[in-house]
Amino acid sequence: MATEALKGHISFMLADGDEIPTPSTLETILTDADHQDAIAFLLIEVSEAILNHQELCVKN
């Protein structure tokens, strides 16, 4: 659900003519006092086809 929300947000930004900012590095984020207690995690989306062994590789 988060992936769809981000895609939608970016679509609206592009439609409004807004510039998409360059992603920040984890190190940059953690130097901000408001984010020093943040927990970083990586989310990897795996398709049903891969889980069912119908695909041999991950597609971007």
DSSP file (Angstrom, degrees, kcal/mol; ACC not computed):
  #  RESIDUE AA STRUCTURE BP1 BP2  ACC     N-H-->O    O-->H-N    N-H-->O    O-->H-N    TCO  KAPPA ALPHA  PHI   PSI    X-CA   Y-CA   Z-CA
    1    1 A M     >        0   0    0      0, 0.0     4,-2.1     0, 0.0     5,-0.1   0.000 360.0 360.0 360.0 -36.6    0.0    0.0    0.0
    2    2 A A  H  >  +     0   0    0      1,-0.2     4,-2.4     2,-0.2     5,-0.2   0.872 360.0  55.2 -64.4 -36.8    2.9    2.4    0.7
    3    3 A T  H  > S+     0   0    0      1,-0.2     4,-2.5     2,-0.2    -1,-0.2   0.929 108.9  46.7 -62.5 -45.3    4.3    1.9   -2.7
    4    4 A E  H  > S+     0   0    0      1,-0.2     4,-2.4     2,-0.2    -1,-0.2   0.890 111.3  52.3 -64.5 -39.3    1.0    2.9   -4.4
    5    5 A A  H  X S+     0   0    0     -4,-2.1     4,-2.4     2,-0.2    -2,-0.2   0.917 111.2  46.5 -62.9 -43.6    0.7    5.9   -2.1
    6    6 A L  H  X S+     0   0    0     -4,-2.4     4,-2.6     2,-0.2     5,-0.2   0.915 111.8  50.7 -66.2 -42.6    4.2    7.1   -3.0
    7    7 A K  H  X S+     0   0    0     -4,-2.5     4,-2.3     1,-0.2    -2,-0.2   0.914 112.0  48.3 -60.3 -42.3    3.6    6.5   -6.8
    8    8 A G  H  X S+     0   0    0     -4,-2.4     4,-2.3     2,-0.2    -2,-0.2   0.915 110.9  50.1 -63.4 -43.9    0.4    8.5   -6.5
    9    9 A H  H  X S+     0   0    0     -4,-2.4     4,-2.3     1,-0.2    -2,-0.2   0.924 112.0  47.5 -61.0 -45.8    2.1   11.3   -4.6
   10   10 A I  H  X S+     0   0    0     -4,-2.6     4,-2.6     1,-0.2    -1,-0.2   0.891 109.5  54.3 -64.2 -39.3    4.8   11.5   -7.2
   11   11 A S  H  X S+     0   0    0     -4,-2.3     4,-2.4    -5,-0.2    -1,-0.2   0.916 109.9  46.7 -60.3 -43.7    2.3   11.5  -10.1
   12   12 A F  H  X S+     0   0    0     -4,-2.3     4,-2.0     2,-0.2     6,-0.2   0.892 110.6  52.7 -66.2 -39.0    0.5   14.5   -8.5
   13   13 A M  H  <>S+     0   0    0     -4,-2.3     5,-2.8     2,-0.2     4,-0.4   0.934 111.7  46.0 -60.7 -45.3    3.8   16.3   -8.0
   14   14 A L  H ><5S+     0   0    0     -4,-2.6     3,-1.1     1,-0.2    -2,-0.2   0.901 110.8  52.6 -64.4 -41.0    4.6   15.8  -11.7
   15   15 A A  H 3<5S+     0   0    0     -4,-2.4    -1,-0.2     1,-0.3    -2,-0.2   0.844 109.9  49.3 -63.1 -33.3    1.1   16.8  -12.8
   16   16 A D  T 3<5S-     0   0    0     -4,-2.0    -1,-0.3    -5,-0.1    -2,-0.2   0.507 118.3-113.4 -82.6  -4.8    1.5   20.0  -10.8
   17   17 A G  T < 5 +     0   0    0     -3,-1.1    -3,-0.2    -4,-0.4    -2,-0.1   0.633  64.0 153.6  81.7  13.3    4.9   20.7  -12.3
   18   18 A D      < -     0   0    0     -5,-2.8     2,-0.4    -6,-0.2    -1,-0.2  -0.436  47.3-114.0 -74.8 150.6    6.7   20.2   -9.0
   19   19 A E        -     0   0    0     -2,-0.1    -1,-0.1     1,-0.0    -5,-0.0  -0.686  23.0-128.1 -83.5 135.8   10.3   19.0   -9.0
   20   20 A I        -     0   0    0     -2,-0.4    -1,-0.0     1,-0.0   -10,-0.0  -0.756  30.9-129.0 -82.9 119.1   11.0   15.6   -7.5
   21   21 A P        -     0   0    0      0, 0.0     3,-0.1     0, 0.0    -1,-0.0  -0.303  21.9-102.1 -70.3 153.1   13.7   16.0   -4.9
   22   22 A T        -     0   0    0      1,-0.1     0, 0.0    -2,-0.0     0, 0.0  -0.540  47.5-103.0 -68.2 134.5   16.8   13.8   -4.9
   23   23 A P        -     0   0    0      0, 0.0     2,-0.2     0, 0.0    -1,-0.1  -0.292  35.3-122.1 -60.4 144.7   16.5   11.1   -2.2
   24   24 A S        -     0   0    0      1,-0.1     2,-0.1    -3,-0.1     3,-0.0  -0.536  23.1-113.9 -83.1 152.9   18.5   11.8    1.0
   25   25 A T     >  -     0   0    0     -2,-0.2     4,-2.1     1,-0.1     5,-0.2  -0.486  24.9-115.1 -79.3 158.8   21.0    9.3    2.2
   26   26 A L  H  > S+     0   0    0      1,-0.2     4,-2.5     2,-0.2     5,-0.2   0.897 117.5  55.3 -59.8 -40.7   20.4    7.5    5.5
   27   27 A E  H  > S+     0   0    0      1,-0.2     4,-0.9     2,-0.2    -1,-0.2   0.901 107.6  48.9 -60.8 -41.3   23.4    9.3    7.0
   28   28 A T  H >> S+     0   0    0      1,-0.2     3,-0.5     2,-0.2     4,-0.5   0.914 111.5  49.3 -64.7 -43.1   21.9   12.7    6.1
   29   29 A I  H >< S+     0   0    0     -4,-2.1     3,-1.3     1,-0.2     6,-0.3   0.917 109.1  51.7 -62.6 -43.7   18.6   11.8    7.6
   30   30 A L  H 3< S+     0   0    0     -4,-2.5    -1,-0.2     1,-0.3    -2,-0.2   0.657  98.2  65.7 -72.9 -14.8   20.0   10.5   10.9
   31   31 A T  H << S+     0   0    0     -4,-0.9     2,-0.4    -3,-0.5    -1,-0.3   0.683  81.9  93.2 -77.8 -15.9   22.1   13.8   11.4
   32   32 A D  S X< S-     0   0    0     -3,-1.3     3,-2.1    -4,-0.5     4,-0.5  -0.649  79.7-137.4 -76.6 127.5   18.8   15.6   11.8
   33   33 A A  G >  S+     0   0    0     -2,-0.4     3,-0.7     1,-0.3     4,-0.3   0.811 102.4  59.9 -57.1 -31.8   17.9   15.8   15.5
   34   34 A D  G 3  S+     0   0    0      1,-0.2    -1,-0.3     2,-0.1     3,-0.1   0.665 112.4  38.7 -70.6 -15.1   14.2   15.0   14.7
   35   35 A H  G X  S+     0   0    0     -3,-2.1     3,-1.9    -6,-0.3    -1,-0.2   0.325  80.1 103.8-117.9   7.0   15.3   11.7   13.1
   36   36 A Q  T <  S+     0   0    0     -3,-0.7    -2,-0.1    -4,-0.5    -1,-0.1   0.757  86.2  47.5 -66.3 -23.2   18.0   10.4   15.4
   37   37 A D  T 3  S+     0   0    0     -4,-0.3    -1,-0.3    -3,-0.1    -2,-0.1   0.306  88.0 125.3 -96.4   9.0   15.7    7.9   17.0
   38   38 A A    <   -     0   0    0     -3,-1.9     2,-0.6    -9,-0.1    -3,-0.1  -0.277  56.5-136.3 -68.4 153.1   14.4    6.6   13.7
   39   39 A I        -     0   0    0      2,-0.0     2,-0.3     0, 0.0    -1,-0.1  -0.960  17.4-147.4-111.5 121.2   14.6    3.0   12.7
   40   40 A A        +     0   0    0     -2,-0.6     2,-0.3     2,-0.0   -14,-0.0  -0.682  23.9 166.9 -89.7 139.8   15.7    2.3    9.2
   41   41 A F        -     0   0    0     -2,-0.3     2,-0.5     2,-0.0    -2,-0.0  -0.984  28.5-132.5-147.7 158.5   14.3   -0.7    7.3
   42   42 A L        -     0   0    0     -2,-0.3     2,-0.5     2,-0.0    -2,-0.0  -0.948  14.8-155.2-115.2 129.1   14.3   -1.9    3.7
   43   43 A L        -     0   0    0     -2,-0.5     2,-0.5     2,-0.0    -2,-0.0  -0.911   7.8-168.8-106.5 125.5   11.1   -3.1    2.1
   44   44 A I        -     0   0    0     -2,-0.5     2,-0.5     2,-0.0    -2,-0.0  -0.964  13.7-143.6-116.1 122.6   11.4   -5.5   -0.8
   45   45 A E        -     0   0    0     -2,-0.5     2,-0.5     0, 0.0    -2,-0.0  -0.738  16.0-169.1 -87.9 126.1    8.3   -6.3   -2.9
   46   46 A V        -     0   0    0     -2,-0.5    12,-0.0    12,-0.1    -2,-0.0  -0.968  17.1-131.4-118.5 125.9    8.1   -9.9   -4.1
   47   47 A S     >  -     0   0    0     -2,-0.5     4,-2.1     1,-0.1     3,-0.2  -0.305  19.0-117.6 -74.6 158.2    5.5  -10.8   -6.7
   48   48 A E  H  > S+     0   0    0      1,-0.2     4,-2.1     2,-0.2     6,-0.2   0.859 114.8  60.5 -59.9 -36.1    3.2  -13.8   -6.3
   49   49 A A  H  4>S+     0   0    0      1,-0.2     5,-3.8     2,-0.2     6,-0.8   0.892 106.1  45.9 -61.2 -40.1    4.7  -15.3   -9.4
   50   50 A I  H >45S+     0   0    0      4,-0.2     3,-1.9     3,-0.2    -1,-0.2   0.929 111.5  51.4 -67.9 -44.2    8.1  -15.4   -7.8
   51   51 A L  H 3<5S+     0   0    0     -4,-2.1    -2,-0.2     1,-0.3    -1,-0.2   0.830 112.0  47.6 -62.0 -30.5    6.7  -16.8   -4.6
   52   52 A N  T 3<5S-     0   0    0     -4,-2.1    -1,-0.3    -5,-0.2    -2,-0.2   0.247 117.3-115.4 -93.6  12.4    5.0  -19.5   -6.7
   53   53 A H  T < 5S+     0   0    0     -3,-1.9    -3,-0.2    -5,-0.1    -2,-0.1   0.795  80.9 124.5  60.0  32.6    8.3  -20.2   -8.6
   54   54 A Q      < +     0   0    0     -5,-3.8     2,-0.4    -6,-0.2    -4,-0.2   0.594  66.6  50.3 -95.1 -13.0    6.8  -19.0  -11.9
   55   55 A E        -     0   0    0     -6,-0.8    -2,-0.1    -8,-0.1    -1,-0.1  -0.963  62.7-159.3-124.6 143.6    9.5  -16.3  -12.5
   56   56 A L  S    S+     0   0    0     -2,-0.4     2,-0.3     1,-0.1    -1,-0.1   0.570  74.1  34.7 -97.6 -10.8   13.2  -16.9  -12.3
   57   57 A C  S    S-     0   0    0      0, 0.0     2,-0.4     0, 0.0    -1,-0.1  -0.959  79.1-109.1-143.1 160.1   14.4  -13.3  -11.7
   58   58 A V        -     0   0    0     -2,-0.3     2,-0.4    -3,-0.0   -12,-0.1  -0.752  33.1-150.7 -87.6 132.0   13.3  -10.1  -10.0
   59   59 A K              0   0    0     -2,-0.4     0, 0.0     1,-0.1     0, 0.0  -0.854 360.0 360.0-105.0 139.5   12.2   -7.4  -12.4
   60   60 A N              0   0    0     -2,-0.4    -1,-0.1     0, 0.0    -2,-0.0   0.439 360.0 360.0 -85.8 360.0   12.6   -3.7  -11.6
